[in-house]
Amino acid sequence: MKKFAFIVLAMLVTVAFSFSLVAAQDVDRTGWPETFIIGVYPGDNIEEALAAVEPLRVYLEETLGVRTVLITGTSYNAVIEAMAANRADAIEVGPFSYVLAADVANAEALAVANYSVNVDTQVLPGYYSLLFTKKGSGIQTIADLEGRSFSFTDPASTSGYLVPANDIMISQGFEDPAQIEDFASVNFAGNHPTSVLSVWNDTVEAGATFAANLAVQVEEAGIELCGYTDLGIDGPATVEEWPYNGPMTREEIDAIYEACPEGSLVVFHQSPLIPETPFAINADLPESFKDAVRAAILGVAENQDLVNELERYYVDPTEASGAESIDALYDSLRDIAANLNIDLSAR
């Protein structure tokens, strides 16, 4: 297990309010944790990551009547290891990281995040991994990556490694993941923003990330991104309006690529739909506590002000997807892990 550093943000709950709330909840609280610890992966900005989850922390603390704190780790695996070591009771770290945590840290998915402020609880939340380059590199298909430099994000990232690596293997007919490194010069950027910037700054020729992150870097890093800034004089009103947040045909991808001026970042591949990040909890916690957390998480969708603050809400998509359970939604990622020879139990 690799070493990791945790930054803990602890907030005190108002005792009088908690007792009155607890009294109103006619449930058996035997075995409930005195402090509910939620692990999140901060990417490259810890303060922003914690601030983004803070409204959820406050909401859960008030709703459950249990002191709730946030912790962060230096990587996806660090947060998973925290749960495995009982230093975190719940995690929200990405779809494949959940698959790893379910195998090695006893994680149980309670609900799935939908990163939108337009609440529709009947929609199956999902997103896309994108492969991108700088126009002028000569890269327009996965086959063009042969002999070129390429940046994944993190080995435990769904959209930054697992899915794009599998897409490359399928496209090229590789039988061994090691062939990807022979096919292209591969490295790991460490996080999604850095993966984008490594291509923008010509450190590597192509990279992988999730759709919304690529669009966000227009505003945060000043990159020029085809298919985004040409939607209007000032770009789209929200990242959600970027076309790659929905399914794109090969013809549509090629049309944006062809119209893209040299020197701008451009997408040349979009993955199949990836199920969104689940909110997962330690399965060994009391059923009454898990039920209370599940109800609270799903209740976010009923509070539009909170949805606006979090820029997401949570759903149980089993009915919409036809899956037997929320966990079963991620079986496709388990299949990909097997294809990439990833031993989940060794993470």
N, C-alpha and C positions, 0 to 999 in steps of 0.2 A: 504494500500500500504506500503510495507516495505521500511525502510530507505535504501538509497544506496548512495554510493560515486562515483562521476564521476571524471575522469582524462581527462582533455581536452588538446589535442595537436593542436595548431593553427599555421598555416604557412601562411606567406604573399605572395600574388601573385604579380608578376611584372606588374605594372599598365600599362605601355606602351604596353606590350605584350597583356594584356587583352583587351585593347581598340581596338587594331588592329584586334584581333581575333573576338571580338564582331561585329566589322564593317563588317567582312567577313561573319557573320552569319545573313542572312536576315530572321530573325524571330521576332515575337512579344514577347518582354521580359517583358511585363506588369505583375506585381505580382511576378516576379522571386525573390527568396530570395537573400539578400545581402551576406549571408554566408550559404553555404550548409553544414549541420552537419550530419555526418554519425556515427551511433552507432555500435560498435562491442563488442562482448564478449571476454575478453582476456584469459579466462581460468586461469591458475596459473602463467602466466608470461606476465605482461602488456607490458613490453618493447618489447618482441619478437612479441606479437600480433600486436602492433602498427607498428613495423618495417615491418611486413609482408604485411600490408595494405597500407603502405606509398606510394609505386609506383602507386597504384590505386588512392590514394588521389591526387598526383601530376598530374597524367594523366587527372582526371576529372576536376581539377582546370584549367588546361591549355585548355582542350577541351571545357568546358562550359563557360570559362571566368568569373567564379564565385569563390570567395574565399571559399575554402573547408577545413573543419577540421574534425578530428576524436575524438570521445569520447568513453570511455569504462565504463562499470558498474561492480559492484561486483557480479552479477549473470545474468542469462538470463533474468529473470523478471525485473531486474533493467534497462536493456537496453530497454525492451518493455515499461516500465513505462516512460522512457525518451521521447519516441515517443508519448505516450499518453498525456504527459504534454507539448508537442511542444518544447521539448529540443533537439529533434533529428528529422531530416527530412527524414532520410533513415536508414535502419538497415540491417545487415547481420549476423544473429545469430543462424541459424539452422532451419530445416523444421518445427518442432512442435512449436518452438518459433514464427515462422512466422504465423502459424495458430492462435496462441494466439493473436499476434499483429494485425492480420486482423480483429479479433473480437472486441478487446478492444482499439486498437490504430489507426484504420483506415489505416492499411498498405495495399499497393497494390504491388503485385509481378510484376517486370518488366522483369526479366531474371533469369536463373538458372545457378549456378556455376558448372563447370566441373573441378575437381581438377586433372588435367593432363596437361602436356606440349605438348601432341600429339593432335593437334586440329582436331576434327571431329564434325562438327556442326549438324550432323544428328543422333548423339547418344543421348539417353535419359540418363542424368547423374543420377547416384544413388550409394548407398553404403549399407553396411550391419552392423547390430548390432550383436555382438558376446557375448556369455556367455562363461566364461573361469574359469579354476581352476588350482591348482598346482597338477601335476601328483603325485598320491599317496594319494590324499584326499579321493578317493573312489567315487568321483562324475564323472559320465560319461553321465548322462542324466538329464533332468529337474526333473524327478521324484526323483532323488537322492538328491535334494536340501532339501527334507523334514527334518526338525530339524537341518539344517546346517545354518551357518552364510553367509550372502550375501550382497554385496554392489552395489547399484545403484549409479548413479553420481549426477544428479540434477533433481528435480521434473519437470523442464521444458525442459529436454533434450530428444530429439527424440530417439537416439540410446542408451542412458544411463538410460532411464526409460520407456518412453511411449511404445516403441516397445517391449523391453524384458519383461516388465510387462504383456503386452497383450499376448505374446507368452507363458508365464508361465500360465496365466489364461486359455488359450485355451488348452494347453497340459494337465492340471490337471482337466479341466472341472469346474473351479471355476466360481461362479456367482457373487461374490462380491470381489473387489480388496483387501478388508481387509483380505481375506483368504490367500493372499500371505504372509502377516506378520505372520499369524498363522502357515503357512507352513514352513517358514524359518525365522531366525532372520535377519531382514532387517534394513539397515541404508543407508544414502546417503553420499558418499565420498566428494561431493562438486564440483569435476571436473573429467575429464577423466583420466589424468595421475595419480591422487591420487587413483582412483578406481583400476587401474592396480597395483600400488605399494602396496595397502592394501592387495591384494592377494599374491603378491610376498613376502611381509614381514610377512606373516602369521597372519595379523590382522583379516582377514576374509577368508573364505574357497572358495568363488567364487564371481565373479563380472560380470559387464556388461560394454561394451564400444563399440566404432565403430572400424572397422577392421584396418584402417590405424593407429590409435592411438596405438593399441596394438603392431603393428610392430615397430612403431617409438620408443617405450620404450626400444627396444633392443639396439638402438644406444644411446639414451639419459639417460637411467637409468641402462643399463647393465643387463637387465633381460635375462633369457634364455627362448626362445620361440620356441616350436616345430612347424614344418611346415615352419619356416622362416630360421633359421640358417643352416638347413640341405639342403638348395637349392644349396649351394656351399661352398667353403672353407671360403669365407668372407661374406656369405649371398648373397642375390640378389642385383643387382646394384641399384634398387630403391624399395621403399615401394610398388609401384604399382605391382611389380612382386610377392608379397606375394599371395598365392592362394586364401585366403579368401577375397581378393578384387574383386573376381568374384564368381559366384554361385558354391556351393559345394553340392554334394550329401551326404546323410547320410553315405553311404559306404566310401566315401572319407574322411569324418570327422573322422569316426571310425578308418580308416587305419592309419591316422596321430596320433590319440590318442594311439592306440596300440603300435606303434613304438616309442612313446615318452618316454624318460627315466624319472624316478622319480625325483622330485625336479624342473622340468621345467614347465613353464606355458603351458597350452594346451587348445584348444577350444573344447567345447562339444556341442555347438548349434550355428547355424547361422540363422538369421532372413530372411524373404523375403526382396526383394529389397526395399530400402527407397529412395524416390526422394530427390535429393540433395538440398542444401541450396539456397533459392532464394535471389536476391537483391531486397529489397522492399522499397517503398517510400511512404510518406504521400499522400494519394489519393486526398487530398484537394488542393495540389499544382497545379499551372496552367498546363493545358494540354500541352502547348508549352514547358514548362520546363520538364515535365515528358517525353515527346517525345524526347527531347534533351538528357536527362539522359539515356533513353532506347537505343538510337542510339549509345551513347558513350560507354555504358556497352557492348553492342553487338559488338562494334568495337574493343574491346580488342582482339578478336580472329584473327583479321587481322594484329596484331603487334606481331610477334613471340618473339621479344626481351622482350616486356612487359609480354607476357605469361610466358616466362622463369623466369622473376623476380617474378611474382605473384604466379607462379606454379599453375595457373588455368586460365580459360577463361570463357565466359558466352554465353549461347545459349537461344533461344526461342524454347523449345522442344514440343510445341503443335502439330506440324505436325507429328513429329516422334512418339508421344505418342497417338495421336488421341484425346487428351483432348480438350474441348471447349475453355479453357483458361489456363494460367499458374496456376492460383489459383485452378482450378479444379484438378490439379495433386495431391493436398494435401487433397482431400476429404477422402482418405483412412485413413489419420491420424485423421481426424475429427471423423470417425467411431470408431477408436480405443479409442479416448478420451471419446466418449459416452459409450463404453464398460467398460471403467475404471471409469465411473461416474465422469469425470472431467468437471466441469462447466467452459467453456471457458470465459464467461462473468465475472466470479468472480476472474480471475487471475489478 
